[in-house]
Amino acid sequence: MIRVSIFDDNDSLRETLALVFDATDDLIVTGKYPNALTAVEEVLHNQPDVILMDIDMPGRTGIEAVKLIRQQTTRPKILMLTVFEDVERIFAAISAGAVGYLLKKTPADKIIESIREVMNGGAAMTPSIALKVLEAFRQPKNNTFLLTDKEKEVLQRLVEGDSYKLIAHHCTMSMGTVRTHIVNIYEKLHVNSKSEAVAKALKTGLFK
């Protein structure tokens, strides 16, 4: 049996999916939650194989929850289930540790197929989302943002998930210098957060 947890603030969708999954021979719902505030605790307690994670939920976004879960365990496969189709959120979710990205308009039978697919080691995406990802990776490698070598080095470390402390260690610079570089990176990339910077670096192929 594949153990599934659902995090979604849409009560109707959450309950409907739970009913459909429980009626499926190889699926069992281990938890269903209207937000991700206790996501880490619930996941560690219930040990789901697959998590369906909404993005826009009160208190904590699904992408933030994915990051926190991944800091504690690599076991569950995490599928984003959302209405958002923008490349920034897609790459932010993947960078955080999601293995799939489905739109909420996806039929229940396709969601079930996707759950089985990721359990078998695959990655599941709504076709329109997969196309956006392919288009993003087709963009030529460039440095149109005019990043310095040090800024590119710091950004590369951000993409790899390093903390500011690790970046300072690996790049042999002070924490203050790291913060200065990151401020400059945000300005040049026109972003406001680490996840946005990572998503833009991946989208534009800076490190291909």
KANORPE-V940673 format. One record per residue. SS is DSSP state (H for helix, E for strand, - for the rest). PHI is phi in whole degrees, -180 to 180 (NA if undefined). OMEGA is omega in whole degrees, 0 to 359 (999 if undefined). Layout:
SS:PHI:OMEGA
SS:PHI:OMEGA
This chain:
-:NA:176
E:-94:181
E:-87:186
E:-123:172
E:-115:183
E:-122:175
E:-117:182
-:-161:181
-:-85:174
-:-86:186
H:-57:183
H:-63:180
H:-64:182
H:-60:182
H:-70:179
H:-64:179
H:-62:180
H:-61:179
H:-64:180
H:-64:181
H:-64:181
H:-66:178
-:-89:180
-:-97:189
-:-54:188
-:-105:179
E:-121:173
E:-142:181
E:-86:181
E:-97:179
E:-176:177
E:-142:191
E:-136:181
-:-82:177
-:-155:184
-:-112:184
-:-63:179
-:-113:186
H:-56:183
H:-61:181
H:-62:182
H:-65:181
H:-67:180
H:-66:181
H:-77:187
H:-91:177
-:52:177
-:-70:174
-:-84:182
E:-134:177
E:-119:169
E:-98:188
E:-124:172
-:-71:177
-:-99:186
-:-91:178
-:-131:181
-:-67:175
-:91:181
-:-158:179
-:-74:178
H:-63:180
H:-66:176
H:-62:180
H:-64:179
H:-60:179
H:-59:182
H:-66:178
H:-63:182
H:-66:176
H:-70:183
H:-104:184
-:-157:176
-:-105:188
-:-67:187
-:-72:171
E:-83:184
E:-112:177
E:-109:174
E:-77:177
E:-130:193
E:-150:176
-:-96:186
-:-81:182
-:-119:184
-:-76:184
H:-61:182
H:-59:180
H:-70:179
H:-58:182
H:-71:177
H:-64:179
H:-67:180
H:-65:179
H:-63:181
H:-72:179
-:132:177
-:-73:179
-:-109:179
E:-164:184
E:-146:182
E:-117:174
E:-86:184
-:-67:178
-:-78:178
-:-64:179
-:-60:183
H:-57:181
H:-66:177
H:-72:177
H:-64:178
H:-62:177
H:-59:181
H:-66:177
H:-61:179
H:-64:181
H:-63:181
H:-70:177
H:-67:178
-:-93:175
-:94:181
-:-91:175
-:-122:185
E:-116:178
E:-143:169
-:-58:184
H:-49:181
H:-66:177
H:-72:178
H:-59:179
H:-64:178
H:-62:179
H:-65:179
H:-62:180
H:-63:180
H:-64:182
H:-78:176
H:-77:181
-:-64:183
-:-66:175
-:-64:180
-:-158:174
-:-131:181
-:-67:180
-:-85:177
-:58:176
-:-75:174
-:-75:179
H:-60:180
H:-67:179
H:-64:177
H:-66:179
H:-64:178
H:-65:179
H:-63:177
H:-59:179
H:-66:177
H:-63:179
H:-60:181
-:-80:175
-:90:181
-:-70:173
-:-77:178
H:-58:181
H:-64:179
H:-67:178
H:-61:179
H:-59:181
H:-67:184
H:-68:183
-:-96:180
-:48:176
-:-144:181
-:-76:177
H:-61:179
H:-63:178
H:-67:177
H:-59:181
H:-62:178
H:-63:178
H:-61:182
H:-67:175
H:-59:179
H:-65:178
H:-62:180
H:-59:181
H:-65:183
H:-71:180
H:-89:182
-:59:178
-:-128:184
-:-125:182
-:-153:179
H:-61:182
H:-64:178
H:-67:179
H:-65:179
H:-63:180
H:-61:181
H:-69:178
H:-62:179
H:-71:182
H:-61:184
-:-89:176
-:69:183
-:-62:185
-:-119:176
-:-76:999
